[in-house]
């Protein structure tokens, strides 16, 4: 198994655990909601809980998707900024080397 395969496996496990946790949170919230509705029959209560859990999970997925999109946007912005800073640093380094070389030539030519 390569390092890339291992990272993919870890991501899949993390995603599965996140999904399981979200489903459990949805179930808990659904039960809490349906317990306040004492007039529901058992089948109605189960239906409300199922629909609530489904809606909760859909909202969680939407939130995760938006978070992932924002993370990608930030990553692109930071990478762009990093490349610009790296180019600027390289330009300054080349300029500094040119100035030092010119100064060294002046010193050597003045000494001769």
FENQUILIN-V156571 format. One record per backbone hydrogen bond with DSSP energy under -0.5 kcal/mol. NH is the residue of the N-H (numbers start at 1). CO is the residue of the C=O. If there is no record, write none. Layout:
nh = <NH	NH>
co = <CO	CO>
//
This chain:
nh = <6	7	8	9	10	11	12	13	14	15	16	17	18	19	20	21	22	23	24	25	26	27	28	29	30	31	32	33	34	35	36	36	37	38	40	45	46	47	48	49	50	51	52	53	54	55	56	57	58	59	60	61	62	63	64	65	66	67	68	69	70	71	72	73	74	75	76	77	78	79	80	81	82	83	84	85	86	87	88	89	90	91	92	93	94	95	96	97	98	99	100	101	102	103	104	105	106	107	108	109	110	111	112>
co = <2	3	4	5	6	7	8	9	10	11	12	13	14	15	16	17	18	19	20	21	22	23	24	25	26	27	28	29	30	31	32	33	34	36	37	41	42	43	44	45	46	47	48	49	50	51	52	53	54	55	56	57	58	59	60	61	62	63	64	65	66	67	68	69	70	71	72	73	74	75	76	77	78	79	80	81	82	83	84	85	86	87	88	89	90	91	92	93	94	95	96	97	98	99	100	101	102	103	104	105	106	107	108>
//
